[in-house]
Amino acid sequence: MSDPLSRDEHAAMTRYVATIRRQLQEVFELFSTRYGSRSTVAEVAGRALVCTTLLEHEMLLLEQSPTEPEKVEREDLNRSAIVGTANRGE
């Protein structure tokens, strides 16, 4: 990450995403009630709700994480690639 959010920006974005999630929950419930839970419009609203919930969860994880998750993930991948090569005898 080259320019992570400041603490204030992160807090503001987390609140913003939480608000969007609550609104999408209401939209999903309305569409499910009016069109049926298996309707296309309710399913799309449900997917939007799931995506927003995942984004909110990721924002909370970033808030709790002292390290940058992407860098740790890349380092782990590099190590496993090296170990994998060493194990194959190449």
N, C-alpha and C positions, 0 to 999 in steps of 0.2 A: 504494500500500500504506500503510495507516494505521499499523499496528503490526507491522512485520516481526519475525521471530524473532530472538532474541539469538543470538550465535555458539554458545553452549552448547546452546540449544534446537535450533538448526539442525543441529548435529553429532549431537545425540541423535536427531532425527527422521530424519536421513539414515541413521544406523545401523539404526534401527527399520525403515525402508522396505527397506533392503538385506536384513535378516533375513526380512522378509515375502516378498521376491522369491525368496530361496533356498528358502523353504518351499513357495512356489507352484510353483517349478521341480520340486521333488520330487513334489508332488501331480500336476502335469501329466504327468510321466514315469510315475508309477504308473498313472494313469487311461489313458494312451496304451497302456501295456503290457497292462493287464488288459481294457480295453474296446475297444481299437483306436484308432488315431490319428484316425480319422474319426468317432468316436462323438460324440454331443452333449456328453456330460460332459467328454470330453477337449478338445473345442473351446472350451467355456466356461472350463475351467481354463486353456487356452492364451490366451484373451482376457484373463483376469484377470492372467496372467503378463505379457502385453504391456503392459497398463495400469500395472502396478506398475513394470515396467522403465522406462516413459516417465516416471513420477513420480520414480523414482530419478535418471534423467538430468536432469530439470528441477531437482531439488534440487542436483545437482552444478553445473549451469550457474549457479544462483543464488549458489552459494558462490564461483564464479570471477568473477562479474559485479560490477563496482564500482557500476553504476547499477541502478536499478529497471527491469526489462524492460517492465513494463506502462506506465510513464510514457513511456519512449522510444517504445514502439509507438504510443501515443496521439498524441504529438507528431509522429511521422512521418506518421500518418494525416491529421492536421490540415494539415500542410504539403502533402501530396499533393492534398488536397481544394482547397486554395488555389491550388496550381499548376494543377490541372485546370481550375478555374474561369477562371483567367487565360488559359489556352491556348484556351479556347472563346470568348474575347472577351466574356464576360458581365460 
